[in-house]
Amino acid sequence: MRLAFLFTLASAACPLASAYAFDFLQQQPSAERDLAFAPDTCPIDTVSCQRSDVDPCCSPTNGLLVLALQWDTRWGPSDAFTVHGLWPDTCTGKQLPGNGCDASRAYTNISGIIAASTDGDQLLQSMNTFWPSNKGDNNWFWTHEWVKHGTCVTTLHPRCYGPPGYRPQQEVADYFRSILQLREKYDLFRALNASGIVPTEPETGRRPKNTYSLAQFKAAVRDAWGVEPNVRCAGSRLQEVHLWFKVRGRDTYYPVDPWGQDTCRQISYQQKST
């Protein structure tokens, strides 16, 4: 029990501490390691960012998260937003280190790890469909997202799996799988369509043929899920929509009001060429 207490104090003081605490625990006899954390001891009603005395395996320390969904006319299905990433922030909305939170798990063979998971073929197919890189190198893109953001999800630390055991690197597939499920649950294309916001024909000349207002986008998301998004544009062209979340328990995400900034006024939401 003392080991668990020490781990909690270290993690609360610094997100990077989880890696060092885990290394320390790995040096202990197996019985003591197993006592360090038991998933079934987590309170099920804990809400992220409301308490500082909760084990970081039970509730994410970086408990304010951004689901960044992108609209690129060159990539992905014509009726779906694709994923940029799920980005943990501090509870005050600050971004975490650009090089991630755990250098010991800065894996580079993400495609291989996903392929070797229990549902590898299906998961890899979904990743290629709904999480493509606009640079043409999916493994590079997924590696960047995992190292920078995935290693900062404290509830996915290997220690958090507890007994009966942890399969090496299983948290990687768990991270990407959960985000794809979140994208499907919060189907942005369908929510916009329900409010009459549909992709329009490509621009003609210098000006968009048709545009929507920022207020229309925000109202559509509010009608669907009770909160507003942040909408990001390059010029007037729609680039990304950010949905903000907190977490109930270990991994139940629920939408909250936005903490970021909008960069759009009039929005050109164009049909995909794919």
C-alpha positions as a Markdown table, in Angstrom:
| # | Residue | x | y | z |
|---|---|---|---|---|
| 1 | Met | 0.0 | 0.0 | 0.0 |
| 2 | Arg | 2.9 | 2.3 | 0.7 |
| 3 | Leu | 4.2 | 1.9 | -2.8 |
| 4 | Ala | 0.8 | 2.9 | -4.2 |
| 5 | Phe | 0.8 | 6.0 | -2.0 |
| 6 | Leu | 4.3 | 7.0 | -3.1 |
| 7 | Phe | 3.3 | 6.6 | -6.7 |
| 8 | Thr | 0.2 | 8.8 | -6.3 |
| 9 | Leu | 2.3 | 11.5 | -4.7 |
| 10 | Ala | 4.9 | 11.4 | -7.4 |
| 11 | Ser | 2.4 | 11.4 | -10.3 |
| 12 | Ala | 0.5 | 14.4 | -8.8 |
| 13 | Ala | 3.7 | 16.4 | -8.6 |
| 14 | Cys | 4.8 | 15.7 | -12.1 |
| 15 | Pro | 3.2 | 13.8 | -15.0 |
| 16 | Leu | 6.6 | 12.5 | -16.0 |
| 17 | Ala | 6.9 | 10.8 | -12.6 |
| 18 | Ser | 4.7 | 7.9 | -13.7 |
| 19 | Ala | 7.5 | 6.4 | -15.8 |
| 20 | Tyr | 10.0 | 6.6 | -13.0 |
| 21 | Ala | 7.6 | 5.2 | -10.5 |
| 22 | Phe | 6.8 | 2.3 | -12.7 |
| 23 | Asp | 10.5 | 1.5 | -13.1 |
| 24 | Phe | 10.8 | 1.5 | -9.4 |
| 25 | Leu | 7.8 | -0.8 | -8.9 |
| 26 | Gln | 9.2 | -3.2 | -11.5 |
| 27 | Gln | 12.2 | -3.7 | -9.3 |
| 28 | Gln | 10.0 | -4.9 | -6.4 |
| 29 | Pro | 8.9 | -8.5 | -5.7 |
| 30 | Ser | 6.0 | -9.4 | -7.8 |
| 31 | Ala | 3.6 | -9.6 | -4.9 |
| 32 | Glu | 4.3 | -6.0 | -3.9 |
| 33 | Arg | 3.9 | -4.9 | -7.5 |
| 34 | Asp | 0.5 | -6.5 | -7.7 |
| 35 | Leu | -0.5 | -4.7 | -4.5 |
| 36 | Ala | 0.5 | -1.3 | -6.0 |
| 37 | Phe | -2.7 | -1.1 | -8.1 |
| 38 | Ala | -5.9 | -3.0 | -8.5 |
| 39 | Pro | -8.3 | -1.6 | -11.2 |
| 40 | Asp | -11.4 | -2.8 | -9.3 |
| 41 | Thr | -10.5 | -0.5 | -6.4 |
| 42 | Cys | -11.1 | 2.7 | -8.5 |
| 43 | Pro | -14.2 | 4.8 | -7.5 |
| 44 | Ile | -16.5 | 4.6 | -10.5 |
| 45 | Asp | -18.0 | 8.1 | -10.1 |
| 46 | Thr | -14.7 | 10.1 | -10.1 |
| 47 | Val | -14.7 | 13.0 | -12.6 |
| 48 | Ser | -11.4 | 14.2 | -13.9 |
| 49 | Cys | -10.1 | 17.5 | -12.7 |
| 50 | Gln | -12.3 | 17.5 | -9.6 |
| 51 | Arg | -9.9 | 15.7 | -7.1 |
| 52 | Ser | -6.2 | 15.7 | -6.7 |
| 53 | Asp | -6.0 | 12.7 | -4.3 |
| 54 | Val | -7.1 | 10.0 | -6.8 |
| 55 | Asp | -4.6 | 7.5 | -8.1 |
| 56 | Pro | -3.7 | 8.5 | -11.7 |
| 57 | Cys | -4.7 | 5.0 | -12.9 |
| 58 | Cys | -8.2 | 5.6 | -11.7 |
| 59 | Ser | -8.7 | 9.1 | -13.2 |
| 60 | Pro | -6.5 | 10.8 | -15.8 |
| 61 | Thr | -4.2 | 13.4 | -14.3 |
| 62 | Asn | -4.4 | 15.3 | -17.5 |
| 63 | Gly | -8.1 | 15.3 | -17.4 |
| 64 | Leu | -9.2 | 17.9 | -20.0 |
| 65 | Leu | -8.9 | 16.5 | -23.5 |
| 66 | Val | -9.4 | 17.7 | -27.0 |
| 67 | Leu | -10.7 | 15.4 | -29.8 |
| 68 | Ala | -9.4 | 17.0 | -32.9 |
| 69 | Leu | -11.4 | 16.0 | -36.0 |
| 70 | Gln | -10.2 | 17.2 | -39.4 |
| 71 | Trp | -11.8 | 17.9 | -42.7 |
| 72 | Asp | -9.4 | 17.4 | -45.6 |
| 73 | Thr | -10.9 | 17.2 | -49.0 |
| 74 | Arg | -8.1 | 14.8 | -50.2 |
| 75 | Trp | -8.4 | 12.2 | -47.5 |
| 76 | Gly | -10.9 | 9.9 | -45.8 |
| 77 | Pro | -14.5 | 8.9 | -46.6 |
| 78 | Ser | -16.7 | 11.6 | -48.2 |
| 79 | Asp | -19.2 | 11.4 | -45.3 |
| 80 | Ala | -16.8 | 11.4 | -42.3 |
| 81 | Phe | -14.4 | 13.6 | -40.5 |
| 82 | Thr | -11.1 | 11.9 | -39.9 |
| 83 | Val | -9.1 | 12.0 | -36.7 |
| 84 | His | -6.1 | 14.3 | -36.0 |
| 85 | Gly | -5.8 | 13.1 | -32.4 |
| 86 | Leu | -7.0 | 13.1 | -28.8 |
| 87 | Trp | -4.9 | 15.5 | -26.8 |
| 88 | Pro | -4.7 | 15.5 | -23.0 |
| 89 | Asp | -4.3 | 18.9 | -21.4 |
| 90 | Thr | -3.8 | 19.9 | -17.8 |
| 91 | Cys | -6.9 | 20.7 | -15.9 |
| 92 | Thr | -6.2 | 24.4 | -16.5 |
| 93 | Gly | -6.1 | 23.9 | -20.2 |
| 94 | Lys | -2.4 | 24.0 | -20.6 |
| 95 | Gln | -0.6 | 21.9 | -23.2 |
| 96 | Leu | 1.7 | 19.1 | -22.1 |
| 97 | Pro | 5.4 | 18.7 | -23.2 |
| 98 | Gly | 5.9 | 18.5 | -27.0 |
| 99 | Asn | 8.0 | 15.3 | -26.5 |
| 100 | Gly | 5.4 | 13.5 | -24.5 |
| 101 | Cys | 5.4 | 12.2 | -21.0 |
| 102 | Asp | 7.3 | 8.9 | -21.1 |
| 103 | Ala | 10.4 | 8.5 | -23.2 |
| 104 | Ser | 10.6 | 4.8 | -22.2 |
| 105 | Arg | 7.5 | 4.2 | -24.3 |
| 106 | Ala | 8.2 | 6.4 | -27.3 |
| 107 | Tyr | 7.5 | 3.5 | -29.7 |
| 108 | Thr | 8.1 | 4.0 | -33.4 |
| 109 | Asn | 6.6 | 0.9 | -34.9 |
| 110 | Ile | 3.0 | 1.8 | -34.2 |
| 111 | Ser | 1.6 | 0.1 | -37.3 |
| 112 | Gly | 3.3 | -3.2 | -36.2 |
| 113 | Ile | 2.0 | -2.9 | -32.6 |
| 114 | Ile | -1.5 | -2.3 | -33.9 |
| 115 | Ala | -1.3 | -5.2 | -36.3 |
| 116 | Ala | -0.2 | -7.5 | -33.5 |
| 117 | Ser | -3.1 | -6.6 | -31.2 |
| 118 | Thr | -6.0 | -8.9 | -30.5 |
| 119 | Asp | -8.1 | -7.2 | -33.3 |
| 120 | Gly | -5.2 | -6.1 | -35.3 |
| 121 | Asp | -6.5 | -6.5 | -38.8 |
| 122 | Gln | -9.8 | -4.7 | -38.1 |
| 123 | Leu | -8.2 | -2.0 | -36.1 |
| 124 | Leu | -5.5 | -1.3 | -38.7 |
| 125 | Gln | -8.1 | -1.1 | -41.4 |
| 126 | Ser | -10.1 | 1.4 | -39.3 |
| 127 | Met | -7.0 | 3.4 | -38.6 |
| 128 | Asn | -6.1 | 3.6 | -42.3 |
| 129 | Thr | -9.7 | 4.7 | -43.1 |
| 130 | Phe | -10.4 | 7.2 | -40.3 |
| 131 | Trp | -6.9 | 8.3 | -39.2 |
| 132 | Pro | -4.9 | 8.9 | -42.4 |
| 133 | Ser | -1.9 | 11.2 | -42.6 |
| 134 | Asn | -2.1 | 14.1 | -45.0 |
| 135 | Lys | 1.6 | 13.6 | -45.5 |
| 136 | Gly | 1.1 | 10.1 | -46.8 |
| 137 | Asp | 2.9 | 8.3 | -44.0 |
| 138 | Asn | 0.4 | 6.9 | -41.6 |
| 139 | Asn | 2.9 | 5.2 | -39.3 |
| 140 | Trp | 4.8 | 8.5 | -38.9 |
| 141 | Phe | 1.6 | 10.3 | -38.0 |
| 142 | Trp | 0.4 | 7.7 | -35.5 |
| 143 | Thr | 3.8 | 7.5 | -33.9 |
| 144 | His | 3.8 | 11.3 | -33.4 |
| 145 | Glu | 0.3 | 11.2 | -31.9 |
| 146 | Trp | 1.2 | 8.3 | -29.6 |
| 147 | Val | 4.5 | 9.7 | -28.4 |
| 148 | Lys | 3.3 | 13.3 | -27.9 |
| 149 | His | -0.2 | 12.6 | -26.5 |
| 150 | Gly | -0.8 | 8.9 | -25.9 |
| 151 | Thr | 2.0 | 8.6 | -23.3 |
| 152 | Cys | 0.4 | 11.4 | -21.3 |
| 153 | Val | -2.8 | 9.4 | -20.7 |
| 154 | Thr | -2.1 | 8.3 | -17.1 |
| 155 | Thr | -4.9 | 5.7 | -17.0 |
| 156 | Leu | -3.1 | 3.8 | -19.8 |
| 157 | His | 0.2 | 3.4 | -18.0 |
| 158 | Pro | 1.3 | -0.2 | -17.9 |
| 159 | Arg | 1.0 | -0.2 | -14.1 |
| 160 | Cys | -2.7 | 0.6 | -14.4 |
| 161 | Tyr | -3.5 | -2.8 | -15.9 |
| 162 | Gly | -2.7 | -4.5 | -12.6 |
| 163 | Pro | -3.0 | -8.2 | -12.1 |
| 164 | Pro | -3.5 | -10.7 | -13.8 |
| 165 | Gly | -0.9 | -9.0 | -16.0 |
| 166 | Tyr | 0.0 | -6.6 | -18.7 |
| 167 | Arg | 0.8 | -7.5 | -22.3 |
| 168 | Pro | 3.7 | -5.4 | -23.6 |
| 169 | Gln | 2.5 | -2.4 | -25.5 |
| 170 | Gln | -1.2 | -3.3 | -25.2 |
| 171 | Glu | -1.9 | 0.3 | -24.1 |
| 172 | Val | -1.0 | 1.5 | -27.6 |
| 173 | Ala | -3.9 | -0.4 | -29.3 |
| 174 | Asp | -6.2 | 0.6 | -26.4 |
| 175 | Tyr | -5.4 | 4.2 | -27.0 |
| 176 | Phe | -6.1 | 4.3 | -30.7 |
| 177 | Arg | -9.1 | 2.0 | -30.4 |
| 178 | Ser | -10.8 | 4.2 | -27.8 |
| 179 | Ile | -10.3 | 7.3 | -30.0 |
| 180 | Leu | -11.9 | 5.6 | -33.0 |
| 181 | Gln | -14.8 | 4.6 | -30.9 |
| 182 | Leu | -15.1 | 8.2 | -29.6 |
| 183 | Arg | -15.0 | 9.5 | -33.2 |
| 184 | Glu | -17.8 | 7.1 | -34.1 |
| 185 | Lys | -19.9 | 8.0 | -31.1 |
| 186 | Tyr | -19.5 | 11.8 | -31.7 |
| 187 | Asp | -20.2 | 11.6 | -35.5 |
| 188 | Leu | -19.6 | 15.2 | -36.5 |
| 189 | Phe | -20.6 | 14.7 | -40.1 |
| 190 | Arg | -24.0 | 13.4 | -39.1 |
| 191 | Ala | -24.5 | 16.1 | -36.4 |
| 192 | Leu | -23.8 | 18.8 | -39.0 |
| 193 | Asn | -26.0 | 17.1 | -41.6 |
| 194 | Ala | -28.9 | 17.0 | -39.1 |
| 195 | Ser | -28.8 | 20.8 | -38.9 |
| 196 | Gly | -28.6 | 21.2 | -42.7 |
| 197 | Ile | -24.9 | 21.8 | -42.8 |
| 198 | Val | -23.6 | 19.8 | -45.7 |
| 199 | Pro | -20.4 | 20.0 | -47.8 |
| 200 | Thr | -20.7 | 22.3 | -50.8 |
| 201 | Glu | -19.2 | 22.3 | -54.2 |
| 202 | Pro | -15.5 | 23.3 | -54.5 |
| 203 | Glu | -14.5 | 27.0 | -54.7 |
| 204 | Thr | -14.7 | 28.8 | -58.0 |
| 205 | Gly | -12.1 | 31.5 | -58.4 |
| 206 | Arg | -10.9 | 33.2 | -55.3 |
| 207 | Arg | -14.1 | 33.2 | -53.3 |
| 208 | Pro | -16.0 | 30.2 | -51.9 |
| 209 | Lys | -19.1 | 29.4 | -53.7 |
| 210 | Asn | -21.0 | 28.9 | -50.5 |
| 211 | Thr | -20.2 | 29.3 | -46.8 |
| 212 | Tyr | -21.6 | 28.7 | -43.4 |
| 213 | Ser | -21.3 | 31.0 | -40.4 |
| 214 | Leu | -19.3 | 30.0 | -37.3 |
| 215 | Ala | -22.6 | 30.4 | -35.3 |
| 216 | Gln | -24.3 | 27.8 | -37.5 |
| 217 | Phe | -21.5 | 25.3 | -36.8 |
| 218 | Lys | -21.6 | 25.9 | -33.1 |
| 219 | Ala | -25.3 | 25.6 | -33.0 |
| 220 | Ala | -25.3 | 22.3 | -34.8 |
| 221 | Val | -22.9 | 20.7 | -32.3 |
| 222 | Arg | -24.8 | 22.2 | -29.4 |
| 223 | Asp | -28.1 | 20.7 | -30.7 |
| 224 | Ala | -26.4 | 17.3 | -30.9 |
| 225 | Trp | -24.5 | 17.2 | -27.7 |
| 226 | Gly | -25.3 | 20.2 | -25.6 |
| 227 | Val | -21.9 | 21.9 | -25.9 |
| 228 | Glu | -20.2 | 24.0 | -28.5 |
| 229 | Pro | -16.9 | 23.2 | -30.3 |
| 230 | Asn | -14.0 | 25.2 | -31.4 |
| 231 | Val | -13.8 | 25.5 | -35.2 |
| 232 | Arg | -10.5 | 26.0 | -37.0 |
| 233 | Cys | -10.0 | 27.3 | -40.5 |
| 234 | Ala | -7.2 | 28.0 | -43.0 |
| 235 | Gly | -8.4 | 31.2 | -44.4 |
| 236 | Ser | -12.1 | 30.5 | -44.8 |
| 237 | Arg | -11.7 | 26.8 | -45.6 |
| 238 | Leu | -12.7 | 24.4 | -42.8 |
| 239 | Gln | -9.7 | 22.6 | -41.3 |
| 240 | Glu | -10.6 | 21.1 | -37.9 |
| 241 | Val | -13.3 | 20.9 | -35.3 |
| 242 | His | -12.3 | 20.5 | -31.7 |
| 243 | Leu | -14.6 | 18.8 | -29.2 |
| 244 | Trp | -13.6 | 19.0 | -25.6 |
| 245 | Phe | -14.0 | 16.3 | -23.0 |
| 246 | Lys | -13.6 | 15.3 | -19.4 |
| 247 | Val | -13.6 | 11.8 | -18.1 |
| 248 | Arg | -15.8 | 10.0 | -15.6 |
| 249 | Gly | -14.1 | 7.0 | -14.0 |
| 250 | Arg | -11.1 | 5.6 | -15.9 |
| 251 | Asp | -12.3 | 6.0 | -19.5 |
| 252 | Thr | -15.9 | 7.3 | -19.9 |
| 253 | Tyr | -15.6 | 10.5 | -21.9 |
| 254 | Tyr | -18.3 | 13.2 | -21.8 |
| 255 | Pro | -18.3 | 16.5 | -23.7 |
| 256 | Val | -17.8 | 19.8 | -22.0 |
| 257 | Asp | -17.7 | 23.5 | -23.1 |
| 258 | Pro | -14.7 | 24.5 | -25.2 |
| 259 | Trp | -11.5 | 25.9 | -23.7 |
| 260 | Gly | -9.8 | 26.9 | -27.0 |
| 261 | Gln | -10.1 | 29.5 | -29.7 |
| 262 | Asp | -12.0 | 29.7 | -33.0 |
| 263 | Thr | -10.2 | 30.8 | -36.1 |
| 264 | Cys | -13.2 | 31.0 | -38.5 |
| 265 | Arg | -15.9 | 33.5 | -39.3 |
| 266 | Gln | -17.4 | 32.3 | -42.5 |
| 267 | Ile | -16.7 | 28.7 | -43.2 |
| 268 | Ser | -16.1 | 27.0 | -46.6 |
| 269 | Tyr | -17.1 | 23.4 | -46.0 |
| 270 | Gln | -16.3 | 21.7 | -49.3 |
| 271 | Gln | -17.0 | 18.3 | -50.7 |
| 272 | Lys | -14.3 | 15.8 | -50.7 |
| 273 | Ser | -12.7 | 14.7 | -54.0 |
| 274 | Thr | -12.2 | 11.1 | -52.7 |
